[in-house]
Amino acid sequence: KEVYMLEEVRSHTRNERGRFKEKDRYAFEAKWLGYEETTMEPWTNLDGSGPFIEYCKNNPKLKKIFNDSDTTTKTTKTKRGRRKKKDWQRESSSDDSDDSDLYKG
């Protein structure tokens, strides 16, 4: 599988038609490292890349829609600041029994 590196985001367009979520209305003109031509890409193909984040930060309307929490990994916290366990973590921790007595020799 080939990996393409995003060099810069040059512009964006917004589709006014259809019943899309606000984020899904946007397409971005992407310039890829090592290629002269640009392509129009949905935000999901660019999410998390440095040039995409910078482009959104420099455009006030996009900054509201594509804020930092959407373009980085989220950590879920409770009101008191403790991290919540994900469902799969809860299941595995409740299934784990204390096996320390099995290893005593």
TANOR-V54492 format. One record per pair of residues at least 12 apart in sequence whose ideal C-beta (glycine too) atoms are under 10 Angstrom apart, sorted by the first residue. I is the first residue (numbers start at 1). J is the second residue. Records with the same first field share a line. If there is no record, write none. Layout:
BEGIN
I: J + J
END
This chain:
BEGIN
4: 30 + 32 + 33 + 34 + 35 + 39 + 45
5: 32 + 33 + 34 + 35 + 49 + 51
6: 28 + 30 + 31 + 32 + 33 + 41 + 45 + 46 + 48 + 49 + 50 + 51 + 52 + 55
7: 30 + 31 + 32 + 33 + 34 + 35 + 38 + 49 + 51
8: 29 + 30 + 31 + 32 + 33 + 38 + 50 + 51 + 52 + 54 + 55
9: 28 + 29 + 30 + 31 + 38 + 41 + 43 + 46 + 49 + 51 + 52 + 53 + 54 + 55 + 56 + 58 + 59 + 62
10: 28 + 29 + 30 + 31 + 38 + 51 + 55
11: 27 + 28 + 29 + 30 + 38 + 40 + 55 + 59
12: 26 + 27 + 28 + 29 + 30 + 40 + 41 + 43 + 55 + 56 + 59 + 61 + 62
13: 25 + 26 + 27 + 28 + 29 + 40
14: 26 + 27 + 61 + 62
15: 27
21: 65
22: 64 + 65 + 66
23: 42 + 43 + 44 + 47 + 62 + 65 + 66 + 70
24: 42 + 43 + 44
25: 42 + 43 + 65
26: 41 + 42 + 43 + 56 + 61 + 62 + 65 + 66
27: 39 + 40 + 41 + 42 + 43 + 45
28: 40 + 41 + 42 + 43 + 45 + 46 + 51 + 52 + 55 + 56 + 62
29: 41 + 55
30: 45 + 46 + 49 + 51 + 52 + 55
31: 51
33: 51
43: 56 + 62 + 65 + 66 + 70 + 71
46: 66 + 71
47: 66 + 70 + 71 + 72
48: 70 + 71 + 72 + 73
49: 71
50: 71
52: 66 + 71
53: 66 + 67 + 68 + 70 + 71 + 72
56: 68 + 70 + 71
57: 71
END
